[in-house]
Amino acid sequence: MRITKYWWVGLVVVIIGTSLTCDITRKISFNKIAGQLPQAEADAKRLGLPLSGAELVRNPPVKPENNAKPLLDEATAALKAARKLDDNWRTTVTNALIDQDAASLAKAEEWMRKLGPAIDLAAKAAAKPDADMGRNWATANPASMTTPELAYIKEFGSALGLRGALRAKQGDKEGAIWDFRACLRLARLASTEPMALDAMVRIAVESYAFRGMEAAATFAPKDAKFLAELDQLAAEHAAKPLDFDNMLRGEIWMGVFLAERSPKQISADLLAGLERAGQTNMFDAYLLEKTMEAQGVPDDLRKRAYRSYFLIAWVDFLDAKAENETRLQRYQRFEKWAKKYADNKASVADLNAMLIMPYSVMGRTLARSEAKPIVFRGLMAAMMYRAKKGAWPSTLEEAGFEEKDYFTGEPLRMVVDGDSVKVYSVDWDLKNDQGKEVIANSQNREETRDLACAFPRQIRSSRMEN
């Protein structure tokens, strides 16, 4: 075939025509969604969704005598001073609990004494009923808001969990209970602000507490009174679950705020958040900015469409709540909803996709945090039975444990192997993996697992091992 100048002209015309057609189609789509903004805003107001940062400001404000923040600041300053001596304290204490030789345990106790004033201040803060972390919701950019206190709350949670286990190992049961109670209180305190990041820190601190409590039970398997106290701590914590609706409020305001930003600002805000999370390689700044531009769409139209579609998405989720919906059912619906809006390929959905995508695996994390205390209490029931009767129960029902698997409503599973026992839930995927737990630091997201508590609980090493 001979390519003539007319062929080239035709090709250029086709390319330009296709581009113009795409721009026109895109603009029609944006106009349609933007036209639904008045109804979307009316629905948002009906449901109490925050359309301004001022709506997130605590009203009435936290009373000074109830606010944990000043004590947390004091604890943080004390921790920073102690860490200047050696920042490797977690490795030292964890390895001592694994090795359990006199020299290692003595070194761990020495470190806990050095950190003691900071840890005790954090525990004192955790005893406060509330916390205002000082975030300026009324005027601050929620996407670039810094939260340095969360990193320290996690570190204090780790310290309290490890110190509780160490105290149990050394026979100080009363001190261990004090530490675990403070750790769980600190976890609840972490989620007072209305953001998903705060909720994830709460879950991390909970995990430090339960990991330490399992270790403590392993160190004192025949002390029925101590096991009962650990069981009571788990029951108290389970009775005060995360305020999921409050968590969503800050997430909603962030999307409403970003919808009004320029593509360059949206890109910078999202990338700054990823940088703080150590995930800057996930996105290219230039491509992200170009995506948010919605080529061929006027800036004002783009903003109205982004705002409208973001609100439409949240109204869709919140309006669909059934009257008797369980927390698990809501978390399951949350993930399905997130996948629906994150997978939408239309240009008008680009902002939604970026903001809603992380929620597509968050429901299971929230559910597991609520299932964990139940599994732990099942283990305590089995261990208390053995401490009193000298043998494992044949079933958890025989041990007087009546709570059910969070995910199925059926009895928890129990596997006895000689002197060891494992109590487990089938977890989010509802598959019985015979109590198999996920490998630490596994990158395999498809790996199935169960949610288990075990005796004896092997503490995970902080050493690099082949």
C-alpha positions as CSV (number, residue, x, y, z in Angstrom):
1,M,0.0,0.0,0.0
2,R,1.4,3.4,-1.0
3,I,1.1,6.0,1.8
4,T,0.3,9.4,0.3
5,K,0.1,12.9,1.9
6,Y,-3.7,12.5,2.0
7,W,-3.3,9.4,4.1
8,W,-1.3,11.3,6.7
9,V,-3.8,14.2,6.6
10,G,-6.6,11.7,7.2
11,L,-4.8,10.1,10.1
12,V,-4.3,13.5,11.8
13,V,-8.0,14.3,11.3
14,V,-8.9,10.9,12.9
15,I,-6.6,11.5,15.9
16,I,-7.9,15.1,16.5
17,G,-11.5,13.9,16.0
18,T,-11.1,11.0,18.5
19,S,-9.5,13.4,21.0
20,L,-12.4,15.9,20.6
21,T,-14.9,13.1,21.0
22,C,-13.3,11.9,24.2
23,D,-13.2,15.5,25.5
24,I,-16.9,16.0,24.7
25,T,-17.9,12.6,26.2
26,R,-15.9,13.4,29.4
27,K,-17.5,16.9,29.7
28,I,-21.0,15.4,29.3
29,S,-20.2,12.9,32.1
30,F,-18.9,15.6,34.4
31,N,-21.9,17.8,33.7
32,K,-24.2,15.0,34.6
33,I,-22.5,14.3,37.9
34,A,-22.1,18.0,38.7
35,G,-25.9,18.5,38.1
36,Q,-26.5,16.1,41.0
37,L,-24.6,18.2,43.5
38,P,-27.6,20.0,45.1
39,Q,-29.2,16.6,45.9
40,A,-25.9,15.1,47.0
41,E,-25.3,18.0,49.4
42,A,-28.9,17.7,50.7
43,D,-28.5,14.0,51.3
44,A,-25.1,14.6,53.0
45,K,-26.7,17.1,55.4
46,R,-29.6,14.7,56.1
47,L,-27.1,12.1,57.1
48,G,-24.9,14.5,59.1
49,L,-21.9,14.2,56.9
50,P,-19.3,17.0,57.6
51,L,-19.2,19.6,54.8
52,S,-16.7,21.8,56.7
53,G,-13.8,21.2,59.0
54,A,-15.5,23.2,61.7
55,E,-18.1,20.4,62.1
56,L,-15.2,18.2,63.4
57,V,-14.2,20.5,66.2
58,R,-15.1,19.1,69.6
59,N,-18.2,20.8,70.9
60,P,-18.2,21.1,73.9
61,P,-14.4,21.0,74.1
62,V,-12.6,18.4,76.2
63,K,-12.2,19.6,79.7
64,P,-8.5,20.3,80.6
65,E,-8.7,17.8,83.6
66,N,-10.0,15.1,81.2
67,N,-7.5,15.7,78.4
68,A,-4.7,13.1,78.0
69,K,-2.7,15.2,75.6
70,P,-0.6,17.2,78.1
71,L,0.5,14.1,79.8
72,L,1.2,12.4,76.5
73,D,3.4,15.3,75.6
74,E,5.3,15.0,78.9
75,A,5.7,11.2,78.3
76,T,7.0,11.8,74.8
77,A,9.6,14.3,76.0
78,A,10.7,11.8,78.7
79,L,10.9,9.0,76.1
80,K,13.0,11.0,73.7
81,A,15.5,11.7,76.5
82,A,15.7,8.0,77.4
83,R,16.1,6.9,73.8
84,K,19.2,9.1,73.4
85,L,21.0,6.5,75.5
86,D,20.2,3.7,73.2
87,D,17.2,3.4,70.7
88,N,17.4,-0.4,70.6
89,W,15.3,-1.1,73.7
90,R,12.6,-3.1,71.9
91,T,15.1,-5.6,70.5
92,T,16.8,-5.9,73.9
93,V,13.5,-6.7,75.7
94,T,12.0,-8.9,73.0
95,N,15.1,-11.1,72.7
96,A,15.3,-11.4,76.5
97,L,11.8,-12.8,76.6
98,I,12.8,-15.3,74.0
99,D,16.1,-16.3,75.4
100,Q,15.0,-16.1,79.1
101,D,18.6,-16.3,80.4
102,A,19.5,-14.3,83.5
103,A,21.9,-11.9,81.8
104,S,19.4,-11.0,79.0
105,L,16.5,-10.6,81.5
106,A,18.6,-8.4,83.7
107,K,19.5,-6.2,80.8
108,A,15.9,-5.9,79.7
109,E,14.8,-5.0,83.3
110,E,17.5,-2.3,83.3
111,W,16.1,-0.8,80.1
112,M,12.6,-0.9,81.5
113,R,13.8,1.0,84.5
114,K,15.3,3.7,82.2
115,L,12.1,4.0,80.3
116,G,9.9,3.7,83.4
117,P,9.2,7.4,84.0
118,A,8.1,7.9,80.4
119,I,6.0,4.7,80.3
120,D,4.3,5.6,83.6
121,L,3.4,9.0,82.3
122,A,1.9,7.4,79.2
123,A,-0.1,5.1,81.5
124,K,-1.2,8.0,83.5
125,A,-2.4,9.7,80.3
126,A,-4.2,6.6,79.3
127,A,-6.3,6.7,82.5
128,K,-7.8,10.0,81.3
129,P,-11.2,9.7,79.8
130,D,-10.6,11.7,76.6
131,A,-8.0,13.3,74.4
132,D,-7.9,16.4,72.1
133,M,-4.7,16.0,70.1
134,G,-4.8,19.7,69.1
135,R,-5.6,19.2,65.4
136,N,-7.0,22.4,63.9
137,W,-9.9,20.9,62.1
138,A,-11.6,24.2,61.3
139,T,-8.8,25.7,59.2
140,A,-6.1,22.9,58.6
141,N,-5.7,20.9,55.4
142,P,-6.8,17.4,56.6
143,A,-4.8,15.7,53.9
144,S,-1.5,17.2,55.0
145,M,-2.3,17.3,58.8
146,T,0.7,15.8,60.7
147,T,0.1,13.4,63.6
148,P,3.4,12.9,65.4
149,E,1.6,11.8,68.5
150,L,0.5,8.6,66.9
151,A,4.0,7.2,66.4
152,Y,4.7,7.8,70.1
153,I,1.4,6.2,71.2
154,K,2.4,3.1,69.2
155,E,5.8,3.1,70.9
156,F,4.3,3.4,74.4
157,G,1.9,0.6,73.5
158,S,4.8,-1.6,72.6
159,A,6.6,-0.7,75.8
160,L,3.6,-1.4,78.0
161,G,2.9,-4.7,76.3
162,L,6.6,-5.8,76.6
163,R,6.9,-4.6,80.2
164,G,3.7,-6.4,81.1
165,A,5.1,-9.7,79.7
166,L,8.5,-9.1,81.4
167,R,6.8,-8.4,84.7
168,A,4.8,-11.6,84.4
169,K,8.0,-13.6,83.7
170,Q,9.5,-12.2,86.8
171,G,6.5,-13.0,88.9
172,D,5.0,-9.5,89.2
173,K,1.5,-10.4,88.2
174,E,-0.1,-7.2,89.7
175,G,2.4,-5.0,87.7
176,A,1.7,-7.0,84.6
177,I,-2.1,-6.5,84.8
178,W,-1.5,-2.7,85.5
179,D,0.6,-2.5,82.3
180,F,-1.9,-4.4,80.1
181,R,-4.8,-2.4,81.4
182,A,-2.9,0.8,80.6
183,C,-2.0,-0.5,77.1
184,L,-5.6,-1.2,76.2
185,R,-6.7,2.1,77.6
186,L,-4.1,3.8,75.4
187,A,-5.4,1.9,72.4
188,R,-8.8,3.3,72.9
189,L,-7.4,6.8,73.5
190,A,-5.6,6.6,70.1
191,S,-8.9,6.6,68.2
192,T,-10.6,9.7,69.7
193,E,-9.8,11.7,66.6
194,P,-12.0,11.0,63.6
195,M,-9.5,9.5,61.1
196,A,-8.8,6.0,59.8
197,L,-5.1,6.4,60.6
198,D,-6.0,6.9,64.3
199,A,-8.1,3.8,64.2
200,M,-5.3,1.8,62.7
201,V,-3.0,2.9,65.5
202,R,-5.6,1.8,68.0
203,I,-5.5,-1.7,66.4
204,A,-1.7,-1.8,66.4
205,V,-1.6,-0.9,70.2
206,E,-4.3,-3.5,70.9
207,S,-2.1,-6.1,69.2
208,Y,0.8,-5.2,71.5
209,A,-1.5,-5.7,74.5
210,F,-2.8,-9.1,73.4
211,R,0.6,-10.3,72.3
212,G,2.0,-9.4,75.7
213,M,-1.0,-11.0,77.5
214,E,-0.6,-14.3,75.6
215,A,3.1,-14.3,76.6
216,A,2.1,-13.5,80.2
217,A,-0.3,-16.4,80.3
218,T,2.4,-18.7,78.9
219,F,4.7,-17.7,81.8
220,A,1.9,-18.4,84.4
221,P,-0.2,-21.2,83.0
222,K,-1.4,-22.5,86.4
223,D,-2.3,-19.3,88.1
224,A,-6.1,-19.3,87.7
225,K,-6.5,-15.9,89.4
226,F,-4.1,-14.2,87.0
227,L,-5.7,-15.9,84.0
228,A,-9.1,-14.7,85.2
229,E,-7.7,-11.1,85.4
230,L,-6.4,-11.3,81.9
231,D,-9.7,-12.6,80.7
232,Q,-11.5,-9.7,82.5
233,L,-9.2,-7.1,80.7
234,A,-10.2,-8.6,77.3
235,A,-13.9,-8.5,78.2
236,E,-13.7,-4.9,79.3
237,H,-11.9,-3.9,76.1
238,A,-14.4,-5.8,73.9
239,A,-17.2,-3.9,75.5
240,K,-15.8,-0.6,74.1
241,P,-15.3,-1.1,70.4
242,L,-14.1,1.5,67.9
243,D,-16.6,4.2,67.0
244,F,-16.7,3.4,63.3
245,D,-19.0,6.3,62.4
246,N,-16.7,8.8,64.1
247,M,-13.7,7.4,62.2
248,L,-15.5,8.0,58.9
249,R,-16.2,11.7,59.6
250,G,-12.6,12.9,59.1
251,E,-12.2,10.7,56.0
252,I,-15.4,12.3,54.5
253,W,-14.2,15.8,55.2
254,M,-10.8,15.1,53.6
255,G,-12.5,14.2,50.3
256,V,-14.8,17.2,50.4
257,F,-11.8,19.4,51.0
258,L,-9.7,17.9,48.3
259,A,-12.5,18.2,45.7
260,E,-12.1,21.9,45.9
261,R,-8.3,21.8,45.3
262,S,-6.4,22.2,42.1
263,P,-5.0,19.1,40.4
264,K,-1.5,20.2,41.5
265,Q,-2.6,20.6,45.1
266,I,-4.5,17.3,45.1
267,S,-1.4,15.6,43.8
268,A,0.9,17.2,46.3
269,D,-1.5,16.4,49.2
270,L,-1.9,12.7,48.3
271,L,1.8,12.3,47.7
272,A,2.7,13.9,51.0
273,G,0.5,11.4,52.8
274,L,2.1,8.5,50.9
275,E,5.6,9.9,51.7
276,R,4.7,10.0,55.5
277,A,3.6,6.3,55.1
278,G,6.8,5.4,53.2
279,Q,5.0,4.6,50.0
280,T,6.2,7.4,47.7
281,N,7.0,4.9,44.9
282,M,3.4,4.0,44.4
283,F,2.6,7.1,42.3
284,D,4.3,9.4,39.9
285,A,3.6,13.0,40.8
286,Y,3.3,14.1,37.2
287,L,0.9,11.4,36.1
288,L,-1.2,11.8,39.2
289,E,-1.6,15.6,38.6
290,K,-2.5,14.9,34.9
291,T,-5.1,12.4,36.0
292,M,-6.7,14.9,38.3
293,E,-6.8,17.5,35.6
294,A,-9.7,15.8,33.7
295,Q,-8.5,17.0,30.4
296,G,-11.0,19.2,28.5
297,V,-13.2,19.8,31.6
298,P,-13.3,23.4,32.9
299,D,-11.9,23.8,36.4
300,D,-15.1,24.9,38.1
301,L,-17.0,22.0,36.5
302,R,-14.3,19.5,37.6
303,K,-14.5,20.7,41.2
304,R,-18.3,20.5,41.4
305,A,-18.3,17.0,39.8
306,Y,-15.6,15.7,42.1
307,R,-17.5,17.0,45.2
308,S,-20.8,15.7,43.9
309,Y,-19.5,12.2,43.1
310,F,-17.6,11.9,46.4
311,L,-20.7,12.8,48.4
312,I,-22.8,10.5,46.2
313,A,-20.5,7.6,47.1
314,W,-20.7,8.2,50.8
315,V,-24.4,8.7,50.8
316,D,-24.7,5.4,48.9
317,F,-22.8,3.6,51.7
318,L,-24.4,5.3,54.7
319,D,-28.0,5.1,53.3
320,A,-27.7,1.4,52.7
321,K,-27.4,0.4,56.3
322,A,-29.9,-2.2,57.3
323,E,-31.8,-1.8,60.6
324,N,-30.3,-4.9,62.2
325,E,-27.0,-4.9,60.4
326,T,-24.2,-6.4,62.5
327,R,-20.8,-4.7,62.8
328,L,-19.3,-7.6,60.7
329,Q,-21.9,-7.1,58.0
330,R,-21.2,-3.4,57.9
331,Y,-17.4,-4.0,57.5
332,Q,-18.1,-6.5,54.7
333,R,-20.4,-4.0,53.0
334,F,-17.7,-1.3,53.5
335,E,-15.1,-3.3,51.5
336,K,-17.6,-4.1,48.7
337,W,-18.6,-0.5,48.5
338,A,-14.9,0.6,48.4
339,K,-14.1,-1.8,45.6
340,K,-17.1,-0.6,43.6
341,Y,-16.1,3.1,43.7
342,A,-12.3,2.5,43.5
343,D,-12.7,0.3,40.4
344,N,-14.8,2.8,38.4
345,K,-12.8,3.8,35.3
346,A,-14.7,7.0,34.4
347,S,-12.7,10.2,34.7
348,V,-15.2,11.7,37.0
349,A,-14.4,8.9,39.5
350,D,-10.6,9.5,39.6
351,L,-10.6,11.4,42.9
352,N,-12.9,8.8,44.5
353,A,-10.7,6.0,43.3
354,M,-7.6,7.5,44.9
355,L,-9.4,8.3,48.3
356,I,-11.6,5.2,48.6
357,M,-9.2,2.5,47.4
358,P,-7.5,2.0,50.8
359,Y,-10.8,1.0,52.4
360,S,-11.2,-2.0,50.1
361,V,-9.2,-4.1,52.6
362,M,-9.8,-2.1,55.8
363,G,-13.0,-3.8,56.8
364,R,-11.3,-7.1,57.6
365,T,-8.7,-5.3,59.7
366,L,-11.5,-3.7,61.8
367,A,-13.3,-7.0,62.1
368,R,-10.2,-8.9,63.2
369,S,-9.6,-6.3,66.0
370,E,-13.1,-7.1,67.3
371,A,-12.7,-10.8,67.0
372,K,-9.3,-11.0,68.8
373,P,-10.6,-10.5,72.3
374,I,-13.2,-13.3,71.8
375,V,-10.5,-15.7,70.7
376,F,-8.2,-14.6,73.6
377,R,-11.0,-15.2,76.1
378,G,-11.6,-18.7,74.6
379,L,-7.9,-19.5,75.3
380,M,-8.2,-18.1,78.8
381,A,-11.3,-20.3,79.4
382,A,-9.4,-23.4,78.3
383,M,-6.3,-22.5,80.4
384,M,-8.4,-21.7,83.5
385,Y,-10.1,-25.1,83.2
386,R,-6.8,-26.9,83.0
387,A,-5.4,-24.8,85.9
388,K,-8.3,-26.0,88.1
389,K,-8.9,-29.5,86.7
390,G,-5.4,-30.6,85.6
391,A,-6.5,-31.4,82.0
392,W,-7.7,-29.6,78.9
393,P,-11.4,-29.5,78.3
394,S,-12.7,-31.5,75.4
395,T,-14.6,-28.5,74.1
396,L,-14.8,-24.8,75.0
397,E,-18.4,-25.3,76.0
398,E,-17.1,-27.8,78.7
399,A,-14.9,-24.9,80.0
400,G,-18.0,-22.8,80.3
401,F,-17.2,-20.6,77.3
402,E,-20.3,-19.6,75.4
403,E,-19.1,-16.8,73.1
404,K,-19.1,-17.6,69.4
405,D,-16.8,-17.1,66.5
406,Y,-17.2,-13.4,65.4
407,F,-17.2,-14.4,61.8
408,T,-19.6,-17.4,61.7
409,G,-21.6,-17.3,64.9
410,E,-20.5,-20.9,65.5
411,P,-18.3,-22.2,68.4
412,L,-14.6,-21.3,68.2
413,R,-12.3,-24.1,67.2
414,M,-9.9,-25.6,69.7
415,V,-7.0,-27.9,68.9
416,V,-5.1,-29.7,71.8
417,D,-1.7,-31.3,71.2
418,G,-0.2,-32.7,74.3
419,D,0.6,-29.8,76.6
420,S,-0.3,-27.2,74.0
421,V,-3.6,-25.7,72.9
422,K,-4.7,-23.4,70.2
423,V,-8.1,-21.6,70.1
424,Y,-9.0,-20.0,66.8
425,S,-11.6,-18.3,64.6
426,V,-11.8,-19.1,60.9
427,D,-11.3,-15.4,60.2
428,W,-12.6,-13.2,57.3
429,D,-12.3,-15.8,54.6
430,L,-14.4,-18.3,56.6
431,K,-12.0,-21.1,55.7
432,N,-10.9,-23.5,58.4
433,D,-7.1,-23.6,58.1
434,Q,-6.7,-25.7,61.2
435,G,-5.5,-22.8,63.2
436,K,-2.7,-21.9,60.8
437,E,-1.5,-18.3,61.4
438,V,-0.1,-16.0,58.8
439,I,3.7,-15.9,58.6
440,A,5.1,-12.7,60.1
441,N,5.8,-10.0,57.5
442,S,4.4,-12.1,54.7
443,Q,3.7,-10.1,51.5
444,N,1.3,-12.7,50.2
445,R,-2.1,-11.0,50.4
446,E,-3.9,-14.1,49.1
447,E,-2.5,-16.3,51.9
448,T,-5.3,-17.8,54.0
449,R,-5.1,-17.9,57.7
450,D,-7.0,-18.3,60.9
451,L,-7.1,-15.9,63.9
452,A,-5.6,-17.8,66.7
453,C,-4.4,-17.5,70.3
454,A,-2.2,-20.3,71.7
455,F,-0.4,-21.7,74.7
456,P,2.5,-21.7,74.8
457,R,2.8,-18.5,72.7
458,Q,6.1,-18.2,71.0
459,I,7.3,-14.6,71.1
460,R,8.3,-13.4,67.6
461,S,12.0,-12.7,67.4
462,S,13.2,-9.2,66.6
463,R,16.5,-10.5,65.3
464,M,17.3,-11.0,61.7
465,E,17.5,-14.7,61.2
466,N,18.0,-16.9,58.1
